[in-house]
């Protein structure tokens, strides 16, 4: 009863805030697509460019005419996590690490474990902060269609920051409830619901199953509840291709995130997951049927996961997939009425190391123009890409070969030894093109991006 009452109070407070906002003004953009490369800091961008097109080429996102440098610190930390950094873009408010779309005074309180051992107990109290409106909610209130697409679980921090409000990013089961119109816990500021939702993590939306040890302890099947509300529920690439109109929930992984792009492609004919480009194209096709326009968020979320694992090859391959999704979008929209923004929520500790000759493969050992390796003080070769911290700091460095370091599963060496690589606190890049893109220039706090998106849409 307490949880239900808390959610009612949150929705009531949010609707009050939305109602007190200024009336919409004429904007430059009918539509906005916000692309997020999770963890795609400047070094990751440069390494992706070297990986995809070489020193003198440009990524598709880099061809956009406007750029800016974005500060990423959170309300309580020099180095942010994805929850407050993404929520800064969607709300314009600085919040504490692990908090999603709530006021700055909200304390992060982790969820408790349910009877099945999953994080199914929401411990966010009604007096722990207040919700703040998201750009997606404002767009929905203005009559636009809205969507969120990701390669992570759909309840992960970045997509969640578009449609939910919670004191801790790990409360995934409570986050999922907020997307279901008419259901307990629904975020009423979403009106009749988010029009397009695509990602992974079906376990947060379906009843507990002993076979996979995941699922909702409350027995709710949110996928069925959404179907009752008129949504089409799809779980494969082929099913998604058949959707021609209407609202859609796409969950393409039962227990977790979507595959890394490297692994998705390796599956070949056995692959059932759509690419990020395919999801982006379908989302644009569906949302653009609204004559009032749309707001769409697209996340390349697994760039970050591969970086935490110090697996540069999978990270760069996923960053290329995001860049291809940007290319797909640019081929489908009219930039005279559509704003495209591409940025990252935070940095990582990966760096480009040594003095490799021009044209040397970025995943390879550092090599001279004649192909000989540059070596460390002990006479051993080293890789171009390394991490400031992480688990792979050997007491005695091995003698590495190109075959080893170019392999799919190679994990780059690290400096400080930690169980997992961390985020970095550096600024990130933003690229923009289309209607209203001239607003993005100089060095900006991440909270200012929200205001510029809102201005462009006339909200």
Buried (B, 14 or more C-beta within 10 A) or exposed (E): EEBEEBBBBBBEBBBEBBEEEEEBEEBBBBBBBBBBBBBBBBBBBBBBBBBBBEEEEEBBBBEBEBBBBBBBBBBBBEBBBBBBBBBBBBBBBBBBBBBBBBBBEBBBBBBEEBEBEBBBBBBBBBEBBBBBBBBBBBBBBBEBBBBBBBBBBBBBBBBBBBBBBBBBBBBBBBBBBBBBBEBEBBBBBBBEBBBBBBBBBBBBBBBBBEEEEBBBBBEBEBBBBBBEBEBBBBBBBEBBEEBEEEBBBBBBBBBEBBBBBBBBEEEEEEBBBBBBBBBBBBBBBBBBEBEEBBBBBBBBBBBBBBBBBBBBBBBBBBBBBBBBBBBBBBEBBEBEBBBBBBBBBBBBBBBBBBEBEEEBBBBBBBBEEEEEBBBEEEEBBBBBBBBBBBBBBEEEEEEBEBEEBBEEEBBBBBBEEBEEBBBBBBBBBBBBBBBBBEBBBEEBEBBBBBEBBBBBBBB
